[in-house]
Amino acid sequence: MQPLSSEIAADVLEPVAPTRNTHPGDTPASPCLSRYDVAEAVMAAWRIGAGTAPIPVSEPILSRALFEAREVIPEALLGSLSFSGGYCIDGPDIILAAEQMMAIQTNGTDFTTARFLGSDSTARQMAVGAGMSTGEAAALGRALKASADRMLRAW
């Protein structure tokens, strides 16, 4: 077996961009994130913008909050979300994916809220990994919390 030439070895050792799900019509500039990437981004944004406040995981609070916050959702994330009838239809998938990744944990017997299990540093890394700046993530997190708080007060 011959050793790899330096030209081939350089190609082999180059970092590979993370794989993203794509949908028909996506351009290289707007790939669709996987549901796990979306869940990480939303939970990270909540932590950065809302701190340690409980995350609403009961339907339809998060779905409606995402719909209401769509003006501040960064482009990197917006293309991976679908909206219909005043809701983000990906809300349940986001919650399920976050639970499966153990990014959130429900609060004891209160299954309507959860807490983010990572640190502030982890949240920043997750947001940047999803293509958001920490400023964009903070704005999204604040908008989600404000919307969720309005809905909870109305109930």
The 8 nearest C-alpha neighbors of each residue, nearest first, counted from 0:
[[1, 2, 3, 4, 7, 8, 5, 11],
 [0, 2, 3, 4, 7, 5, 8, 6],
 [3, 1, 4, 0, 5, 8, 7, 6],
 [4, 2, 8, 7, 5, 1, 6, 0],
 [3, 5, 7, 6, 8, 2, 9, 1],
 [4, 6, 8, 7, 9, 3, 10, 2],
 [7, 5, 9, 4, 8, 10, 3, 11],
 [6, 8, 10, 4, 9, 5, 3, 11],
 [9, 7, 5, 11, 10, 6, 3, 4],
 [10, 8, 12, 6, 7, 11, 5, 13],
 [11, 9, 7, 8, 13, 12, 6, 5],
 [10, 12, 8, 9, 13, 7, 14, 6],
 [13, 11, 9, 10, 8, 14, 7, 15],
 [14, 12, 10, 11, 9, 15, 8, 16],
 [15, 13, 12, 16, 11, 10, 17, 9],
 [14, 16, 17, 13, 18, 12, 11, 10],
 [15, 17, 18, 14, 19, 13, 128, 30],
 [18, 16, 19, 15, 14, 128, 32, 20],
 [19, 17, 16, 20, 15, 33, 32, 21],
 [20, 18, 32, 33, 31, 21, 17, 30],
 [21, 19, 31, 33, 32, 18, 30, 22],
 [22, 20, 31, 30, 19, 25, 23, 32],
 [21, 23, 25, 24, 31, 20, 30, 26],
 [24, 22, 25, 21, 26, 31, 30, 20],
 [23, 25, 22, 26, 21, 29, 30, 27],
 [26, 24, 23, 22, 30, 29, 21, 27],
 [25, 27, 29, 28, 30, 24, 21, 23],
 [26, 28, 29, 30, 25, 21, 31, 24],
 [29, 27, 26, 30, 25, 75, 31, 74],
 [30, 28, 26, 27, 25, 31, 78, 75],
 [31, 29, 21, 25, 27, 28, 26, 32],
 [30, 32, 79, 21, 20, 78, 19, 29],
 [33, 31, 19, 79, 20, 36, 37, 30],
 [32, 34, 36, 35, 20, 19, 37, 31],
 [33, 35, 37, 36, 38, 32, 93, 96],
 [34, 36, 38, 33, 37, 96, 39, 97],
 [37, 35, 39, 33, 38, 34, 32, 40],
 [38, 36, 34, 40, 35, 39, 32, 41],
 [39, 37, 93, 35, 41, 97, 40, 36],
 [40, 38, 36, 42, 37, 41, 43, 125],
 [39, 41, 37, 43, 126, 38, 42, 129],
 [42, 40, 44, 38, 43, 39, 37, 45],
 [43, 41, 45, 39, 44, 40, 38, 46],
 [42, 44, 122, 40, 46, 45, 41, 126],
 [43, 45, 136, 140, 41, 47, 42, 46],
 [44, 46, 140, 42, 49, 48, 43, 47],
 [47, 45, 50, 43, 49, 44, 48, 51],
 [48, 46, 137, 44, 45, 50, 49, 43],
 [47, 49, 137, 140, 141, 45, 46, 44],
 [50, 48, 45, 46, 141, 140, 52, 47],
 [51, 49, 46, 52, 47, 48, 45, 119],
 [50, 52, 46, 53, 49, 114, 115, 45],
 [51, 53, 50, 49, 54, 114, 46, 144],
 [54, 52, 114, 113, 112, 51, 55, 115],
 [53, 55, 113, 112, 114, 56, 52, 45],
 [56, 54, 112, 57, 111, 61, 60, 53],
 [57, 55, 112, 111, 54, 94, 61, 58],
 [58, 56, 111, 55, 59, 60, 112, 61],
 [59, 57, 60, 56, 61, 62, 91, 90],
 [58, 60, 62, 61, 63, 57, 86, 90],
 [59, 61, 58, 63, 62, 64, 147, 57],
 [60, 62, 64, 63, 59, 90, 55, 65],
 [63, 61, 90, 87, 86, 59, 65, 64],
 [62, 64, 86, 66, 60, 65, 61, 59],
 [65, 63, 61, 67, 146, 143, 66, 62],
 [66, 64, 68, 62, 63, 67, 87, 69],
 [65, 67, 63, 86, 87, 69, 64, 68],
 [66, 68, 64, 65, 69, 63, 146, 70],
 [69, 67, 65, 70, 66, 142, 71, 64],
 [68, 70, 72, 66, 71, 67, 65, 77],
 [71, 69, 68, 72, 67, 73, 66, 139],
 [72, 70, 69, 68, 139, 73, 138, 135],
 [71, 73, 69, 77, 70, 139, 68, 74],
 [74, 72, 75, 76, 77, 71, 135, 131],
 [73, 75, 77, 76, 78, 72, 29, 131],
 [76, 74, 73, 130, 77, 131, 78, 129],
 [77, 75, 74, 79, 73, 78, 72, 37],
 [76, 78, 74, 79, 80, 72, 75, 73],
 [79, 77, 76, 80, 31, 74, 29, 75],
 [78, 80, 31, 77, 76, 32, 81, 37],
 [81, 79, 77, 78, 89, 82, 87, 76],
 [80, 82, 87, 88, 89, 79, 83, 78],
 [83, 81, 87, 86, 88, 66, 80, 85],
 [82, 84, 86, 85, 87, 88, 81, 66],
 [83, 85, 86, 82, 87, 88, 66, 63],
 [84, 86, 83, 66, 63, 82, 87, 67],
 [87, 85, 63, 66, 62, 83, 82, 84],
 [86, 88, 82, 62, 66, 89, 81, 90],
 [87, 89, 90, 82, 81, 86, 62, 83],
 [88, 90, 92, 87, 91, 93, 80, 81],
 [91, 89, 62, 93, 92, 88, 87, 61],
 [90, 92, 94, 93, 89, 95, 58, 88],
 [93, 91, 95, 89, 94, 90, 96, 34],
 [94, 92, 38, 90, 96, 91, 95, 97],
 [93, 95, 97, 91, 92, 96, 98, 56],
 [96, 94, 92, 98, 97, 93, 99, 91],
 [95, 97, 99, 93, 98, 35, 94, 92],
 [96, 98, 102, 94, 100, 38, 95, 99],
 [99, 97, 101, 95, 96, 100, 103, 102],
 [100, 98, 96, 101, 97, 95, 102, 103],
 [101, 99, 97, 102, 98, 96, 35, 103],
 [102, 100, 98, 103, 99, 97, 104, 116],
 [101, 103, 97, 100, 116, 115, 98, 117],
 [104, 102, 115, 114, 101, 116, 98, 97],
 [103, 105, 113, 114, 106, 98, 101, 115],
 [106, 104, 113, 110, 112, 107, 114, 103],
 [105, 107, 113, 109, 112, 108, 110, 104],
 [106, 108, 109, 105, 110, 104, 113, 112],
 [107, 109, 110, 106, 105, 111, 112, 113],
 [110, 108, 106, 107, 111, 112, 105, 113],
 [109, 111, 105, 112, 108, 106, 107, 113],
 [112, 110, 57, 56, 109, 55, 113, 105],
 [113, 111, 55, 56, 54, 110, 53, 105],
 [114, 112, 105, 54, 104, 106, 53, 103],
 [113, 115, 53, 103, 104, 54, 116, 105],
 [114, 116, 103, 117, 102, 113, 104, 46],
 [117, 115, 103, 102, 114, 118, 104, 101],
 [118, 116, 121, 115, 122, 102, 119, 120],
 [117, 119, 121, 120, 122, 116, 115, 46],
 [118, 120, 122, 121, 123, 117, 47, 46],
 [119, 121, 123, 118, 122, 124, 117, 125],
 [122, 120, 118, 124, 119, 123, 117, 125],
 [121, 123, 43, 119, 125, 120, 124, 126],
 [122, 124, 126, 120, 121, 125, 127, 133],
 [125, 123, 121, 127, 122, 126, 128, 120],
 [124, 126, 128, 122, 123, 127, 43, 39],
 [127, 125, 123, 40, 129, 131, 128, 124],
 [126, 128, 131, 130, 124, 129, 125, 132],
 [129, 127, 125, 126, 130, 124, 131, 40],
 [130, 128, 126, 127, 131, 40, 125, 36],
 [129, 131, 127, 128, 75, 126, 132, 76],
 [132, 130, 127, 126, 129, 135, 136, 133],
 [131, 133, 135, 134, 127, 136, 126, 130],
 [132, 134, 136, 135, 137, 123, 131, 126],
 [135, 133, 137, 132, 136, 138, 131, 139],
 [136, 134, 132, 138, 133, 137, 131, 139],
 [135, 137, 44, 133, 139, 134, 138, 140],
 [138, 136, 48, 140, 134, 47, 139, 135],
 [139, 137, 135, 141, 136, 140, 142, 134],
 [140, 138, 142, 136, 137, 141, 71, 72],
 [139, 141, 48, 45, 44, 137, 143, 142],
 [140, 142, 48, 144, 138, 139, 143, 49],
 [141, 143, 139, 145, 140, 144, 68, 146],
 [144, 142, 140, 146, 64, 141, 145, 147],
 [143, 145, 147, 141, 146, 142, 148, 140],
 [146, 144, 148, 142, 147, 143, 141, 149],
 [145, 147, 64, 149, 143, 144, 148, 142],
 [146, 148, 144, 150, 149, 145, 64, 60],
 [147, 149, 151, 145, 146, 150, 144, 152],
 [150, 148, 146, 152, 147, 151, 145, 153],
 [149, 151, 153, 147, 148, 152, 146, 154],
 [150, 152, 148, 154, 153, 149, 147, 60],
 [153, 151, 149, 150, 154, 148, 147, 146],
 [154, 152, 150, 151, 149, 148, 147, 146],
 [153, 151, 152, 150, 149, 148, 147, 60]]
